[in-house]
Amino acid sequence: MDEISRANEVVPEESPAELPNDATVFDVLAGQARGAPSGRLWAATAVGSFDAVVLGVAHPGLWWVAAASVCLAAYGCWGLADRALARDGGHEMRGSLRFARGAAAVVGVVSAIGAVLGLMGAALGGWIL
């Protein structure tokens, strides 16, 4: 294989492991985040954050769409913190990275619940919210 072909080859930093049959949605998301290139995780964090802020400011009535964007940003943050933890041996940042990973998981779950409830409220014409 020549150098040009190798340069254009997309190889994730880490390939996701095989998941067991009883894997939860969290196991699947963790596997996807661990297999995604760092650039994709940074892009998810940046785009999700930007979209959430813009939608929240420009169209406050679409808060539930902004909540879905927060989910994307939380996914990227979780993946970046998890990758840094895997790379970090016993560094002093380990506690901070664990906190960041946990906070991203909590924010992602809460915003996902909000996005689903908001979507249901919009779809059912206010019957729910």
C-alpha positions in Angstrom: 0.0 0.0 0.0 1.5 3.3 -0.9 1.7 6.4 1.3 -1.2 8.3 -0.4 -3.6 5.4 0.2 -2.6 5.1 3.8 -3.1 8.8 4.4 -6.6 8.7 3.0 -7.6 5.6 5.0 -10.0 6.3 7.9 -9.0 4.3 10.9 -10.7 4.9 14.2 -8.4 5.3 17.2 -10.1 2.3 18.9 -12.5 -0.2 17.4 -15.6 -0.9 19.4 -15.7 -4.3 21.1 -18.3 -6.9 20.5 -21.3 -6.2 22.7 -23.1 -9.0 24.5 -26.8 -9.8 23.7 -27.9 -8.1 27.0 -26.1 -4.8 26.2 -28.0 -1.7 27.3 -28.2 1.6 25.3 -25.4 2.9 27.5 -23.2 0.0 26.5 -23.8 0.7 22.8 -23.2 4.5 23.2 -20.0 3.9 25.2 -18.8 1.4 22.5 -19.6 4.0 19.7 -17.8 6.8 21.6 -14.8 4.7 22.3 -14.5 3.7 18.6 -15.1 7.2 17.2 -12.1 9.4 16.2 -11.3 12.3 18.5 -12.2 14.8 15.8 -15.7 13.4 15.6 -16.1 13.7 19.4 -14.8 17.3 19.4 -17.2 18.1 16.5 -20.2 16.5 18.4 -19.3 18.6 21.5 -18.9 21.8 19.5 -21.9 21.4 17.2 -24.2 20.2 20.0 -23.2 23.1 22.2 -23.6 25.7 19.5 -26.9 24.4 18.3 -28.3 24.3 21.9 -27.3 27.9 22.5 -28.6 29.2 19.2 -31.9 27.3 19.5 -32.4 28.3 23.1 -31.8 32.0 22.3 -33.5 32.3 18.9 -36.4 29.9 19.4 -37.1 29.3 23.1 -40.3 27.4 22.2 -38.1 24.7 20.6 -36.4 23.9 23.9 -36.9 20.2 23.3 -34.8 20.4 20.1 -32.1 22.3 22.0 -32.2 19.5 24.6 -31.5 17.0 21.8 -28.5 19.1 20.9 -27.3 19.0 24.5 -27.5 15.2 24.2 -25.1 15.3 21.3 -22.7 17.6 23.2 -22.8 15.4 26.3 -22.0 12.3 24.1 -18.9 14.1 22.8 -17.8 15.3 26.2 -18.3 11.8 27.7 -16.2 10.2 24.9 -13.4 12.8 25.2 -13.3 12.4 29.0 -13.4 8.6 28.7 -10.5 8.6 26.2 -8.5 10.9 28.4 -9.0 8.6 31.3 -7.9 5.6 29.3 -4.8 7.4 28.2 -4.0 8.8 31.7 -2.1 6.5 34.0 -2.3 7.9 37.5 -2.4 11.6 36.8 -3.8 14.1 39.2 -6.6 15.0 36.6 -8.1 11.5 37.0 -10.7 12.6 39.6 -11.7 15.6 37.4 -12.0 13.5 34.4 -14.2 11.0 36.2 -16.4 13.8 37.4 -16.6 15.2 33.8 -17.5 11.8 32.4 -20.2 11.3 35.1 -21.6 14.8 34.7 -21.8 14.4 30.9 -23.7 11.1 31.4 -26.2 12.8 33.8 -26.7 15.8 31.6 -27.1 13.6 28.5 -29.8 11.4 30.2 -31.7 14.3 31.6 -31.6 16.2 28.3 -32.7 13.0 26.4 -35.7 12.6 28.7 -36.5 16.3 28.2 -36.2 16.0 24.4 -38.5 12.9 24.3 -41.1 14.5 26.6 -40.9 17.8 24.5 -41.3 15.9 21.3 -44.3 14.0 22.7 -45.8 17.2 23.9 -45.4 18.8 20.5 -46.7 15.8 18.6 -49.7 15.3 20.8 -50.6 19.0 20.8 -49.9 19.8 24.5 -51.6 16.7 26.0 -48.4 15.9 27.9 -46.7 19.2 28.7 
